[in-house]
Amino acid sequence: MLTEKNVIVNGKSMVEYSFKGYNFLVDPLKDKKFPAELKKVVAILEKGIDNLSSVDRLQLLNLYNAAYHTSGKIEGIVSLDSSATASEFCKAMRKAAENNPAHICGMCYDYAQEHSFKGRNVRNRHTLNLLIMASVEFTKEELAILPGGILVRINSSGDTENIIYAKNMINYTFSHPYGRVGYWAKNIIPIIRACDELGKPENLVLIQSSPIIGKVIPLAKYFDYVFAVFATKEDIEEALKNGACECNGRKCKDCGFSCYCRTWPKNSVIAEYLRGVNDKTRKEISERARERK
């Protein structure tokens, strides 16, 4: 059941909607379209998954938002995103980061964006995306109606919530065979299980993100690359000497979309320099990361 209550946020009157643990914050004076779409999604899901008609299922996908990026790091790429705020996996990772400053989820860019001054609409859309894709397992034929592109990023924001979500992303990739799809994840178990059941599409590149800064984790089944963040320039240089490939926050187009095109050497570590912290914090994180190796 969808509930709503009036709340005051930063001196503004807002409406908070809740459904099955997913929360949405709406400005009733500005957000005219979103509440109606949310209510439509909830009305469909409340019928029960086994009772959905083909029209219901296609309506859900029509309310899913795939974004095309015209600027930023992934300029020129379509992304299928979820919410770092709403994801239960992401919540658990942020909790784990409270006791470990070297845990990357304590510095989550996505979470910060979703809670920025202009991030409320992004958070609502990402949360609705997550609710749809984590609730209903769609077919390849149904997922083919979603936008595609030459290059697609799965989870530019958020992570894989459950096996339903993972199977939807795998089947989306099967249904868009002419695009190169890069799928980043820390929550790898649902993806492995989805690939065990459905197979791994030829055009899918799986990238396993290390949750600990400075730690290169073993590459899991089906995954092509490990993505790891390093705190200091010295740590980056050491990783590169050990064979890692350099990302360092460049726009993907500036390195030739190497992750998506699988032009890095097989099983490579992709190294990125930690952004947004001062030198003192870098040193502390680097030392903590080395202690935990």
C-alpha positions, 0 to 999 in steps of 0.5 A: 500500500502506498502511504503519504505524509506531509513533511517539512524539509529545509523549511519547505512543505513536501510530501513523502510517499512510501511503498514497500520500504522505498521512499519518495520525496515530492514537492507538490508545487513543482512535481506534477508528473512524478506522483501520477507515475509513481501511483500508476507503478504501485497500482500495477504492482499491487495486483501481484506479480502473477496477475500482471497482464502484458499491458501492465508489464509494458506500462511498467517499462514505459515508466522506467527511465533510461538516461542518455548522458550529454556531459560528464564522465560517461558522456555519449553513453546510455545508462540504466540506473538504480538508487544508492539511497534506496538499495538495501545492498547499498545501505548495508555497504554504507553501514560497513563503511562506518567502521572502515575509512578505507571502504569506498561506500563511505564516500559514495558519489551517487548517494551524495548526488541523490541528497544534493540540493538538486538531487531529489528528482534524480533520487526519485527516478532512480528509486522508481527504476529500482522498484520496477527492475527489482520487482518484476522479471521481464522477458527479452522481448519486453526489455527490447522496448527500452532505449539502447545505444552503441554504448550502455552503462548499467549502474552508473548509480546504485548497484544490483539489488537482487537476482530479479534485477540481475536477470533483467539486466542480462536479458536487456543485454541479450535484447540489445545485441548491437550495443556494448554493455558495461555492467559495474557491480559490487553485489556480484552474487545475483549476477553470477546466478543470473549468468548461470541460468541465462548465460552471459551475452557476448556484448556484455562486459562485467566489471567487479568493483572493489569495495575497499580502497587500495585492495585488488579483489580476486576476479569472480566467475563471468567477470572481465575486469576488477575496478579498484580505487587507490588513495595516493599517487604512489599507490596508483603508480605501484598498481600500474607497475603491477600491470593495472590499467589507468582510468583516473576519472577521465571521460570514457570517450578520452580513453576510447571506451576501453571498458565497454569495448573490452580493449584492456588486456583480459582480467585487468585491474582498472585503477582509479585515483580517489577523488574529493579528499585532501592529502591528509585523508588520502594518507590515512586511507592508504595506511589503513588499506595497507594494514588490511591487506 
